[in-house]
Amino acid sequence: MGSSAARGGMMSGGDEQRHRDYVAGLTSGEQLLITLRDELYEGSWELMLGDLRDRLEKRPYIFRLSSRIEADLAAIERMRAYEAKEKVNLRDYLAGSPGEEAPDDGEA
């Protein structure tokens, strides 16, 4: 998936804030799933879901995400549905995503 602007033009400020609020409401583990999807699965929820399902069925898999595969699968399905409905890439709304400064946590 590309950036939201590349998929549908400009969004209103209210839409931008709604998407940021959605991402802010995700757990750190769910936010990590978005990052892993983009970095390890070429931005594809389908490849990531396939890998996790293979793990559950003891077939060859790419890497170990966590012992909570079923919870990860449910989270991925929720986030994938949100992205499809809203025509956005949630990665665009994670702190530290390209074009956005990460919040200063006081550590250098």
Order of alpha helices (4+ residues) and beta strands (2+ residues): alpha-alpha-alpha-alpha-alpha
